[in-house]
Amino acid sequence: LRIRLIMVFNRKKFEQQFETEFAKRVHAEYAISFSYGRNALFTLIKALRLESREIIIPAFTCSSIPEAIIKAGANPILVDVDDSFTIDPREVEKKISARTKAIYVIHTFGNPANINKLIKIAKDNKLLLIEDVAHALGSKYDQTLVGGFGDFALYSLTKNMYNFGGAVITTNNVEVKEKLIELRNKYENKARFSLSTLYFPLFRFIASFWDSRGNRLARRVILNAKRTVNLFSSKEAADSNLFPHFRMGYLSSKLALSQLNNLDTHNSKRKKLAKLFQEQKFKDQKVLPFSEPVYTYYPFLLNSRLKNKINVVSNIKLMPVWGCYHQRKDYIKQHGPQGFPITEKLCKNLSIVSCSPTYQLKEARRLANIIKTDNQGR
């Protein structure tokens, strides 16, 4: 009992310490930590009482986002992205209905979305604006950190750093903050042991070495894990289940806290890597004026043959992006067939590399030369 009390005390201590430091870093009044991003989004929807309401989200997205929305009782409404690979404001306006309550904007790969237009749309229609900053911790729009424009922002702690998990919601609304803490603790108290409490944090820890460091072994583990899930699971959303525990925990809090001070240094290296690719004219993803992206991943539109060649001869490996969520059987059954041309093109042809601060610029130049040489030879 004494050991358990000490563990609980240390967990709360490090969680609160991390939340305080994180809120300072992103210039928010409050930061509330969670085990994973999908759990955080689920809890936010419950706290805002958005059950049976519509939330407009980009069609080009990780499946865990619409799945968390559905599990919370709300309805995700998909719209296509534009050439910035972020949600298209024009498409958002077309999908607003009497049941719409929020717009969910993802700063994809670290590239800020068209936030000014989205703010105007949200204000004109009295909608909440929720920013997903999982890829964009440190990115700026008009000299302001993204995550600071909407009513709420969600952050991941396994994309820019290595960790067993971790996510954060920031807000300036004290009432919602208190409700988030209440619900998080309530759901945590209901948590029961399952095998996922063992293997998922370990998998996320390994995967975070790909996301934040571009580790090749971690990449192989991710790809093999996905193949295994697809082989043995008949459930399309097997990758999107909520984690049983909702609190971030002692170890994840301590790891995140220890890496916060290194973020600026690492982001500076990520910017140099992205600048090199941009100087080589690899600009498939449009960057808006006044945007200062910090790329967690850098995107390339490539054909299958060139993708295979790069993964054989380059030290910097490619990773495929998300599949088309709107082409899942369950989604088609509920919403009918839908087409999102840009999303479908990206899901088919886009690959990403981790903008790892550990990569040498000479490795990035070699990757760029492989692509340029191949393009010139065709």
Secondary structure, 3 states (H helix, E strand, C coil): CHHHHHHHHHHHHHHHHHHHHHHHHHCCCEEEEECCHHHHHHHHHHHCCCCCCEEEEECCCCCHHHHHHHHCCCEEEEECECCCCCECHHHHHHHCCCCEEEEEEECHHHCCCCHHHHHHHHHHCCCEEEEECCCCCCCEECCEECCCCCCEEEEECCCCCCCCCCEEEEECCHHHHHHHHHHHHHHHHCCCCCCHHHHHHHHHHHHHHHHHHCCHHHHHHHHHHHHHHHHHCCCCCHHHCCCCCCCCCHHHHHHHHHHHHHHHHHHHHHHHHHHHHHHCCCCCCCCCCCEECCCCEEEEECCHHHHHHHHHHCCCCCEECCCCHHHCHHHHHHHCCCCCHHHHHHHHHEEEEECCCCCCHHHHHHHHHHHHHHHHHC
